[in-house]
Amino acid sequence: MENFFNLNSLVVGDEYRSYRKAIWLYVWLLVFEGALRKWILPELSTPLLLVRDPIAIWLTWSGLKNGWIKSGYVTCILIVSTISLLFSILVGHQNILVGLYGWRIYFFHFPMIFVAAKVLTKDDFFKICRFFLIISIPMTFLVVAQFYMPQTHWVNRGVGGDMASVGFRGALGFFRPPGTFSFTSGYVLFQGLVCSCLFLFLMKNREIEEKYKFKNWLLLLITGCFVVSIPTSISRTLVFITATYLTSLVIAAMVKREQMGNVMKFILIGIVIMGVVMSWGIADDATEAMTARFDEAATVEGSVVEGSIITRYFGSLERALSSNFPIMGYGLGIGTNVGQNLMGLGMSYGFNSEEEWSRILGECGFLGFFIIGVRLFFSLSILKNSFIVLRDTGDITPWIFSAGVLLSIPNGQWAQPTELGMAMMSGVLGLTALKIGQDNYLQYIENDED
């Protein structure tokens, strides 16, 4: 059994408080960066794209300097991305700014996951989860307003103060709301994080320490807000994310029978709240729009399983392999919107930049297989070790968050800054949850040996 990425090699104390504060700032900026770009500082919307980068750079630099990062995944991605950067400048697009913009994703943001997981405590973990859940309440009221308000209303203002709005068409004349984020994809991924945190508290609210618990009425309110958010988002992706977390709970109940009671209670609460929402007509229009969205999408992509899993996930690698790109790729950053704007290109450059694995191979050529491999096997390692903790100790915490890692790390669209930040936060919470579960696992091993 591996030592869970050497997570216990750093003793966390007050001397690491500044690093934990930096991670909290990263969380706040992740949630409210879009609000800054749309409503508060629209004239700075472009530079605010990189507002979290100084934090990621400092954390990664500190981790490398202090020897906190001992992961082979990080070593591989640092070496491969740097080699790819050199080829980008020498034989690729030859634009150093575009290359650096693409390079920063792998060299600074991905290693930050490991630094954050080392310095965050159990207290930080539960407080971050509570933050996401509490902020989801006003976020739901905001997206409902965005759903019903015309696209010219200030709540639907786009980045840079664009009064043409930021909404993407949903169905039946309704648009997909973005919340505080720049685009609707940010809100959907935020709800994915909320989903993992909500499932954790619904399963363990009675068991965790008193200072982390939610009052029952508040937890029910948060659950109701999440139920309303699903149709209001008009997003099949959010349905797929929710279904993935539900599947993880069913698997947990099958593996550890003592979790069966918690899972059944969870399902019962969900059914009751859905019944209340439907009987009160709270989300009737949104439900109709979501149903229409499913019908429209089914004619193009097929069912949720076929469209979301086969076409979007596994099919993206097949399409990437069938693309025509140089053996060393076109160069890092060329598949991002920023890179294409700096190069004066359109939305395409010989590959589908909207599909992550296609973008990686298009930018990096054969080196992209190493990056895809790191992201995939890192996620599977989290999943495997979380399963071991669940199986041997019954602790469901890391298992719940491993689902989020598997959704966002291997195939998440890291070219978009908000989606990159959400993926990194999923990785941070997943790895930190595993660190918490490690204590239970090591205690189990000690008891077993005795």
C-alpha positions in Angstrom: 0.0 0.0 0.0 1.5 3.3 -1.1 1.9 6.1 1.4 -0.9 8.2 -0.3 1.4 10.6 -2.2 3.6 11.2 1.0 0.9 13.4 2.4 2.0 12.8 6.0 5.6 14.0 5.4 4.8 17.6 6.5 3.7 18.4 10.0 1.2 21.2 9.7 1.5 24.0 12.2 1.0 27.8 12.6 4.1 28.4 10.5 2.1 27.3 7.5 -0.8 29.6 8.2 0.2 32.0 5.3 -0.1 29.1 2.8 -3.5 28.2 4.1 -4.6 31.8 3.8 -3.4 31.9 0.2 -5.5 28.8 -0.6 -8.5 30.5 1.0 -7.9 33.5 -1.2 -7.7 31.2 -4.2 -11.1 29.8 -3.2 -12.7 33.2 -2.9 -11.3 34.4 -6.2 -12.5 31.3 -7.9 -16.1 31.9 -6.8 -16.1 35.7 -7.3 -13.6 36.3 -10.1 -16.5 36.4 -12.6 -18.4 38.9 -10.5 -15.3 41.2 -10.6 -15.0 40.8 -14.4 -18.7 41.4 -15.0 -20.0 43.9 -12.4 -17.3 45.4 -10.2 -14.1 45.9 -12.4 -15.3 45.2 -15.9 -12.5 47.4 -17.4 -10.0 44.9 -15.9 -11.8 41.8 -17.2 -8.9 40.6 -19.3 -6.0 40.8 -16.7 -8.4 39.3 -14.1 -8.2 36.1 -16.1 -4.9 35.5 -14.4 -5.9 36.8 -10.9 -5.3 33.4 -9.3 -2.1 32.6 -11.1 0.2 34.5 -8.6 -1.2 32.3 -5.8 -0.6 29.1 -7.7 2.9 30.2 -8.7 3.8 31.1 -5.1 2.4 27.9 -3.6 4.1 25.7 -6.2 7.4 27.6 -5.9 7.3 27.2 -2.1 6.5 23.5 -2.5 9.4 22.9 -4.8 11.8 25.0 -2.7 10.9 23.3 0.5 10.9 19.8 -0.9 7.2 19.3 -0.1 6.4 17.8 -3.5 7.7 14.3 -3.9 5.1 13.0 -6.4 6.3 11.3 -9.6 3.2 12.7 -11.3 4.4 16.2 -10.7 7.9 15.5 -11.7 6.7 14.0 -15.0 4.4 16.9 -15.8 7.0 19.5 -15.0 9.6 17.9 -17.3 7.2 17.1 -20.1 5.5 20.6 -20.1 9.0 22.3 -20.1 10.2 20.3 -23.0 7.0 21.0 -24.8 7.5 24.7 -24.1 11.0 24.6 -25.7 9.6 22.9 -28.8 6.8 25.4 -29.0 9.2 28.3 -29.1 11.8 26.6 -31.4 9.7 24.7 -34.0 6.0 25.3 -33.0 4.1 28.6 -33.1 7.3 30.4 -31.8 5.4 32.8 -29.7 6.9 32.9 -26.2 3.8 34.6 -24.5 1.4 32.0 -25.9 3.8 29.2 -24.9 4.1 30.5 -21.3 0.4 30.9 -21.0 -0.1 27.2 -21.9 2.9 26.1 -19.8 1.7 27.7 -16.6 -1.3 25.3 -16.5 0.9 22.3 -16.0 4.0 23.8 -14.3 2.2 25.9 -11.6 -1.5 24.9 -11.2 -1.3 21.1 -11.2 1.6 20.9 -8.6 -0.4 23.4 -6.4 -2.8 20.5 -5.7 -0.1 18.6 -3.8 1.1 21.7 -1.8 -2.4 22.6 -0.8 -3.2 19.0 0.3 -0.1 19.1 2.5 -0.8 22.3 4.3 -4.5 22.2 4.7 -5.8 20.7 7.9 -9.0 18.8 8.6 -10.4 22.1 10.0 -9.7 23.8 6.7 -11.2 21.0 4.7 -14.6 21.1 6.5 -14.6 24.9 6.5 -14.1 25.0 2.7 -16.9 22.5 2.2 -19.1 24.6 4.5 -18.2 27.7 2.6 -19.2 26.2 -0.8 -22.5 25.0 0.7 -23.4 28.3 2.4 -22.5 30.3 -0.7 -24.7 28.0 -2.8 -27.8 29.5 -1.2 -27.5 33.1 -2.5 -26.0 31.6 -5.7 -29.3 29.7 -6.3 -31.3 32.9 -5.8 -29.0 34.7 -8.3 -29.3 32.0 -11.0 -33.1 31.9 -10.6 -33.1 35.7 -11.2 -30.8 35.2 -14.2 -33.0 32.5 -15.5 -36.2 34.7 -15.5 -34.7 38.1 -16.2 -34.1 39.3 -19.8 -30.6 39.0 -21.2 -30.3 42.8 -21.2 -30.8 43.0 -17.4 -27.7 43.8 -15.3 -27.7 40.4 -13.6 -27.0 38.8 -17.0 -24.3 41.2 -17.9 -21.3 39.6 -19.6 -17.6 40.0 -18.9 -16.2 43.5 -19.4 -19.7 44.9 -18.8 -21.0 43.4 -22.0 -24.8 44.2 -22.1 -25.4 41.6 -24.7 -25.2 39.2 -21.8 -23.1 36.1 -21.1 -25.9 33.5 -21.4 -25.8 30.5 -23.7 -29.1 29.4 -25.2 -30.8 26.6 -23.2 -34.3 25.8 -24.4 -37.8 27.3 -24.8 -36.4 30.8 -25.0 -34.5 30.5 -21.6 -30.8 30.9 -21.3 -28.3 29.0 -19.1 -27.4 31.1 -16.1 -23.8 31.7 -15.1 -24.2 32.8 -11.5 -21.3 34.9 -10.4 -19.1 33.2 -13.0 -18.0 34.5 -16.4 -19.8 31.7 -18.2 -22.3 29.0 -17.4 -19.7 26.3 -17.4 -18.2 27.8 -14.3 -21.5 27.7 -12.5 -22.1 24.0 -13.5 -18.6 23.0 -12.2 -19.2 25.0 -9.0 -22.4 23.0 -8.5 -20.3 19.9 -8.9 -18.2 20.9 -5.9 -21.4 21.8 -4.0 -22.7 18.3 -4.8 -19.7 16.5 -3.4 -19.8 18.7 -0.2 -23.6 18.3 0.2 -23.5 14.5 -0.2 -20.7 14.4 2.5 -22.8 16.4 5.0 -26.0 14.5 4.2 -24.2 11.3 4.9 -22.1 12.3 7.9 -23.6 15.4 9.5 -24.5 13.4 12.7 -21.0 11.8 12.9 -18.7 14.8 12.4 -17.5 17.1 15.1 -20.1 19.6 16.5 -18.3 22.6 15.2 -18.6 21.4 11.6 -22.2 20.3 11.7 -25.1 22.1 10.0 -28.5 22.6 11.6 -31.0 20.2 10.1 -33.1 23.1 8.7 -30.1 24.7 7.0 -28.9 21.5 5.5 -32.4 20.9 4.1 -32.5 24.4 2.7 -29.1 23.8 1.0 -30.4 20.5 -0.4 -33.5 22.3 -1.7 -31.4 24.9 -3.4 -29.3 22.2 -5.1 -32.4 20.4 -6.3 -33.7 23.7 -7.8 -30.3 24.4 -9.4 -30.4 21.2 -11.5 -33.3 22.2 -13.9 -32.5 25.9 -13.6 -29.0 25.3 -15.0 -30.5 23.7 -18.1 -27.3 21.6 -18.1 -27.1 18.0 -19.0 -23.5 18.1 -17.5 -24.9 18.9 -14.1 -27.3 16.0 -14.3 -24.4 13.7 -15.3 -22.3 15.0 -12.4 -25.1 14.4 -9.9 -25.7 10.9 -11.3 -22.0 10.1 -10.9 -22.0 11.1 -7.2 -25.2 9.1 -6.6 -23.6 6.1 -8.2 -20.6 6.5 -6.0 -22.9 6.4 -2.9 -24.6 3.2 -4.2 -21.2 1.6 -4.7 -20.2 2.7 -1.1 -23.3 1.0 0.3 -22.6 -2.2 -1.6 -19.0 -2.3 -0.4 -19.7 -1.3 3.2 -23.1 -2.5 4.3 -23.1 -0.3 7.3 -23.4 2.7 5.0 -26.6 1.3 3.5 -28.7 3.1 6.2 -27.1 6.4 5.5 -27.6 6.0 1.7 -31.3 5.1 2.1 -31.8 8.0 4.4 -30.1 10.3 1.9 -32.2 9.0 -1.0 -35.4 9.4 1.1 -34.5 13.1 1.9 -33.8 13.7 -1.8 -37.2 12.3 -2.8 -39.1 14.3 -0.2 -37.4 17.6 -1.2 -37.9 16.9 -4.9 -41.6 16.3 -4.1 -41.9 19.5 -2.2 -40.1 21.5 -5.0 -42.4 20.0 -7.7 -45.6 20.3 -5.7 -44.9 24.0 -4.9 -44.1 24.7 -8.6 -40.8 26.3 -7.7 -39.0 25.1 -10.8 -41.8 24.3 -13.2 -40.5 26.5 -16.0 -36.9 25.3 -15.5 -38.0 21.7 -15.5 -39.8 22.2 -18.8 -36.8 23.9 -20.3 -34.5 21.1 -19.0 -36.8 18.5 -20.5 -36.8 20.3 -23.9 -33.0 20.6 -23.7 -32.7 16.9 -23.2 -35.0 16.2 -26.2 -33.1 18.6 -28.4 -29.7 17.3 -27.4 -30.8 13.7 -27.8 -31.4 14.2 -31.5 -27.8 15.3 -31.9 -25.7 13.4 -29.3 -28.1 10.7 -28.1 -29.0 9.9 -24.5 -27.2 11.3 -21.4 -25.1 8.2 -21.2 -24.3 8.1 -24.9 -23.8 11.8 -25.3 -22.0 12.6 -22.0 -20.0 9.5 -21.4 -19.3 7.9 -24.8 -19.3 10.9 -27.1 -17.8 13.5 -24.8 -15.5 11.4 -22.6 -14.2 8.3 -24.3 -15.0 9.4 -27.8 -12.8 12.5 -27.4 -9.7 10.5 -27.3 -10.6 8.6 -30.4 -11.3 12.0 -32.2 -8.0 13.3 -30.9 -6.1 10.4 -32.3 -7.7 10.8 -35.6 -6.7 14.5 -35.8 -3.8 15.6 -38.0 -1.1 17.4 -36.0 2.7 17.5 -36.1 4.6 15.0 -34.0 5.7 17.8 -31.6 2.4 19.6 -31.9 1.6 23.2 -32.8 2.8 24.5 -29.5 1.6 25.1 -25.9 -1.2 27.6 -25.5 -2.3 27.6 -29.1 -5.5 25.7 -28.2 -6.6 28.3 -25.6 -8.8 31.4 -26.5 -6.1 33.7 -25.1 -3.4 32.0 -27.2 -5.5 32.1 -30.4 -6.3 35.8 -29.8 -2.6 36.6 -29.3 -1.8 34.7 -32.5 -4.6 36.3 -34.4 -6.2 33.0 -35.2 -9.8 31.8 -35.3 -11.3 29.2 -32.9 -9.6 26.3 -34.7 -6.0 25.5 -35.5 -5.9 22.0 -37.0 -7.6 20.3 -34.1 -10.7 20.6 -31.9 -9.5 22.9 -29.0 -12.9 22.5 -27.2 -12.1 18.9 -26.4 -9.4 18.6 -23.8 -7.5 15.5 -25.1 -7.6 16.9 -28.6 -6.2 20.2 -27.4 -3.4 18.5 -25.5 -2.3 16.4 -28.4 -2.7 19.3 -30.8 -0.5 21.5 -28.7 2.1 19.0 -27.5 2.1 16.2 -30.1 3.2 12.8 -28.8 4.3 14.5 -25.5 0.7 15.1 -24.8 0.2 11.3 -24.1 2.4 11.8 -21.0 0.2 14.7 -19.8 -3.0 12.7 -20.4 -1.4 9.7 -18.7 -0.4 11.7 -15.6 -3.9 13.3 -15.3 -5.6 9.9 -15.8 -3.4 7.8 -13.5 -3.3 10.4 -10.8 -7.1 10.4 -10.7 -7.2 6.6 -10.7 -4.7 6.5 -7.8 -7.0 8.8 -5.8 -9.9 6.5 -6.7 -8.0 3.3 -5.7 -6.7 4.6 -2.4 -10.1 6.1 -1.5 -11.7 2.7 -2.2 -9.2 1.0 0.1 -10.0 3.5 2.9 -13.8 2.9 2.3 -13.4 -0.9 2.2 -11.2 -1.2 5.3 -12.4 1.6 7.6 -15.9 2.5 6.3 -14.8 6.2 6.0 -16.8 7.5 3.0 -15.2 11.0 2.9 -12.4 10.4 0.4 -14.5 8.1 -1.7 -17.1 10.8 -2.3 -14.5 13.4 -3.4 -12.7 10.9 -5.6 -15.7 11.0 -8.0 -15.1 14.8 -8.4 -11.4 14.1 -9.2 -12.3 11.6 -11.8 -14.7 14.0 -13.4 -12.5 17.1 -13.6 -8.8 16.0 -13.7 -8.5 13.6 -16.6 -10.6 15.3 -19.2 -11.6 18.7 -17.7 -11.1 21.7 -20.0 -8.1 23.3 -18.3 -7.6 25.8 -21.1 -10.4 27.9 -19.6 -9.2 29.7 -16.4 -12.4 29.1 -14.4 -12.6 25.4 -15.4 -8.9 25.1 -14.6 -9.5 26.5 -11.1 -12.5 24.2 -10.5 -10.5 21.2 -11.5 -7.6 22.2 -9.2 -10.1 22.7 -6.3 -11.6 19.3 -7.0 -8.0 17.8 -6.8 -7.2 19.7 -3.6 -10.4 18.5 -1.9 -10.0 15.0 -3.2 -6.3 14.7 -2.0 -7.0 16.5 1.3 -10.0 14.1 1.9 -7.6 11.2 1.3 -5.2 12.6 3.8 -8.0 12.7 6.4 -8.9 9.1 5.5 -5.3 8.1 5.8 -5.4 8.6 9.5 -8.3 6.1 9.8 -6.5 3.7 7.5 -3.2 3.8 9.4 -5.2 3.3 12.7 -6.9 0.3 11.1 -3.5 -1.2 10.1 -2.2 -0.7 13.6 -5.2 -2.4 15.2 -5.1 -5.2 12.6 -1.4 -5.9 13.4 -2.1 -6.0 17.1 
